[in-house]
Amino acid sequence: MTLNQGYSYRHVLGPGATGHSALSYLASVFPHSPASAWRERLDVGEVTLDGKRAHWHEALRPGSLLIWNRPAWREQDTPQGYGVVYHDDCLLAVDKPSGLPTLPGGGYYRNTLLSLVRAAFPLARPLHRLGRGTSGLVLFAMNTQTASTLHRRWPKVEKQYLALGSLVASQDEYDIRSPIGMHEHGRLGKVHAASPTGKPARSVARALQRRSNSTLFEVDLHTGRPHQIRIHLAFIGHPLLGDPLYASGGHPKLDQPGLPGETGYCLHAKRLRFEHPVSGRPLELTAPIPDILRSH
């Protein structure tokens, strides 16, 4: 494990902060730590409110800036390499390995893809993110104009994944449209999951290969909800093989559900198709396929 340089977590308060003290707000919104831990952080001056030291009993108001200046901590080791798939003056596409977080969060800061990429490409800006356990293509913009253009066009980017689902599929193709919203989770309070009151979502999954106790799926992602493929394949009864979080039906497991950032499943961002933001020419990028996701 390596010691990082610490990190400042910035949080702009919304309407839900009304009526909260600094302590009650932090404990309710960030339940990964108990109230006693947040009280200690407030007491030693790690938390600021609008640039001044925050006190645990201090009343909050919407629009204020709350910052937790987390001291240096030892991060878990992660893969420290990536492959460059495409690079020009505007764009950078890399092949992220499974086990490497894309962005800081969940206990990771230095050991992230963003940190590794910026060591070689300081101006790179990630246009999206993959879950820590997901491998494959991550696209970066190399300047502000490219980032702005592709953020506007992102819904039109064609995104294709490979996924190893549990059990043997009975259909060749599934057009999955379960909405995705928040659901109760025993350890985090709430996580994204299948929900009839959630936001619209669509994935199209095709069975490429049926194995003894699993199915290799090719999945076209038509929307970009958090954990969408994991949730949608679980919704149709084929949760990703080894997924620690989602069970059949698209909800968190009832018995000791895992955390969203835990690994153990096989999901790979295989292909991106879009128009180059400067030349306008069609661009298709593909990442090398892991052996376990190859159809033979």
N, C-alpha and C positions, 0 to 999 in steps of 0.2 A: 504494500500500500504506500502511496506517495502523499506527502503533505502539500496541500495547495496554498494559495495566498489569501484565502477567504473570499467572501462574495457578498455584495450588497443586494438584497432582494427588495425591489421597489414595488409599492402597491398603492395605487390611487384609490381612495375611499369612494364608494358609491353610496346610493341612498340607504343601503342596508346597514351602514355604520351608525345611523341615527339612533340614539338611546344607548349605545354601547360605550363602555370604558375601553381604554387601550387593551387591558388584560382580557376582558370578556370577548372582545372582537377577535383578538389573535387566537384565543383558545377555541372559538367557535368556527372561524373560517379556516384555520390551519390545524385540524385535529391530529395531525401526525405527531404533535407534541402536546403533553398535558398542560393544564393551566399552571401547575407548579413550575414547569420548565420555562414557560413564557414569563412568569413572575420573576424568576431568577434573571432572565435576559434583560428584562426591564430594569431590575434593580442594579445591574452592573453597567447600564448605559449602552447596551447594544442596539436599542431601538430608538429611532428618532421620529419626530412628528413635525413636519414642515421645517426641517432643519434644526430643531431643538430636541434635546433629550426628552423622551417620552416618559411619563410616569404611569404606573399601573392603573390608578384611579382616574386618569384624565379622560374627560368626555371627548368624544370624536364627532366630527362633522363631515358630511360629504364634500369631496373635492380636495381634502387634505392629502398630503403625501406621507405615507408611512414607510419607513425603511428599516429593515433588520440587517445590521452590519454583522454578518456571521463571521466569527474568527476562523482562522485557518483550521482545517480538519484533514484527517487522513482519508483519502478516497479509496474505494475498492479498485483493484486493477481491472483494466479493460483492454481489448485489442488496441494496438497502437499504430495500425496501418490502414491504408485505404488505397483504392486504385483510381487513377484518373481515366475517365471514359471519354471526356470531350473538354476542350479548352480553346477559347478564343478571347478577343478583347472584351467581349460582353458576358460570356457565359462560362461556367465551370460545372461539369457534371462528374460526380465521383461515385464509386462503388463502396458503400458502407458495409463493414462486416457486422454480423449479429453480435450482440453483446456490448456494442459501443453506443452510448447515448448520442443523439444528434446535437442537442442543446443543453446548457446547464440546467440542473433541476434534479430532484430526487436524490440528493446526496452527491451529485457529480458536478464538477466545475472544470477542472483542468483536463480530466480524462473524458473528453467529449470530441465528437467529430469537428465541431466548430473550432475548438482550440487547435486541433491538429492541422486543419485546413488553413487557418489564418497564420500559422507559423510559416507557411509557404506562399499563401495568397492573402495578404493582410486586408485587402479591400473586399473580400468575398462576403456576400450576404445571403444567407439561406432563404430560399423561397418557400420551403415547406419542411416538414420533419417526418422522420420515421421513428417508430417505437424502438426502444433499445434492443429488443429481440428480433427486429425486422432487419433484413439485409437488403442491399441493392441501391438503386439510383437515388441520389439526392442532388438537386439542382441549386446552384448558387448564381446570383447576379454579381457582376464585377463592377457595376457602377449604379448610381441612384436611378438614372433614367431607365436602364434595363429592368431594375427591380420594380419600378412603378408600372412599366408596360406589362410585364409578365404577371404581376399581381392582378391587374385588370383582366387579363386574358386567362387566368388560371383555370376557371371553370371549363374552358374549351380545350385544355391540354388533355390528351388521351393518356390514361394511366392503366397499366396492366401489371398484374401480380401473379405469382405462383404461390400456392398454399397447400400444405399437407393436412387434410381434414381427417378426423377420426371416422371410423366405420366405412362401409362400402356404399357408395351412392347408388340410388335406385333410378335416378334420372340422368340424362346426358347434359341437361342445361337447367339452371335455376335462375329466374329473374326475381331477385330478392328486393322487396320494397318496405321492409319493416322500418318504421320511424325509430330514431335513436334519441333518447333523453337520459335523465338521471334516474338511478335506481339505488335502493338501500344497499350498503356494503358494511359488513361487520367490523372492519378495521379502519376504514376511511370516512365513514359517514355515508357518502354517495359516490357512485362512479357512473360513467356512461354505460348504457345497456339498451336492449330492445325495450321500447316503451310506446304504447299507443298514443300517448300525448307528446311524444318527442318531435324532433324536426324530421322532415322528409329525407329519405336516404334510398339510394338504389345501387345495387351491385348485380352483375351478371356473372355467374359462375358456371364453367363448363368442366365436366369430368374428363380429364386427359388420360388418366390411368387408374384402374381399380386394383388395389393391392389386397393382401390377405385381411388386414384389419384397418385399412385407411384408403383414402382417395386423393390423388393428386389433381388439384383444381387449377384452372387458369381463370383469373377473375378480372373483369373490367370494372373499374371504379368510376361511377358516374357522378357521385357526390363525394365530399371529403369530410365526413363526420369522424370524430375521434374513435379509434379502434374499430372502424366500420367493418373491415373484412372479418376480423375475429368475431365480432358480434353477429354479423349476418350469416356466416357459416354455422355458428352455434345455433342461430335462430332456426335454421332448416334441419337441425339435428346432426350436424357434422362439425362440432367445435374443433379447432386446430389441435392436432395430436400433441399432447404435452402442454397445452395452454393451462397455466396455473390459476387463471381467473374465471373464464367463461365456461358455462355448462350448456347443455342442450336447452334450446329456448331463447338463448341470447342474454341470460341473466347471470350475475355472479354466482359461483358455487356456494351452496348453503353451508357445507362443512369446511371450515378453515379456508375461505377464499383467498387467493393470492392477491398480489398488488399489480397494478397496470404495467409497471416497469420491469416486472420479473420476466425472465426468459424461459426457454424450454420448448418453444414451439418453432415451426418452420414456416416463415412468411418472407417472400422476396419480391422487392420492387423491380420487376423485370424490364419494363419498357415505358418510355415517354415519347409521345408524338406531338409536335406543335410547330407553329411557324416561327422561324428565327425572328427575334424582335427588331433586327436592323435590316437584314436582307429580304425578309419575307419568304424565304425559301423553306419548303418542308424539311423538318429535321426529325429524325428518328434515332433515339439513343437506347441502347440495350446494355444491360449489365450481365457479366458471366453468371451462369446458373450454378448454384451449389449442387454437388453430386447427389445429395439426398432428394433434390427436387427435379432431377432429370427423369424423363420418361424413357423407358428402355423397350 
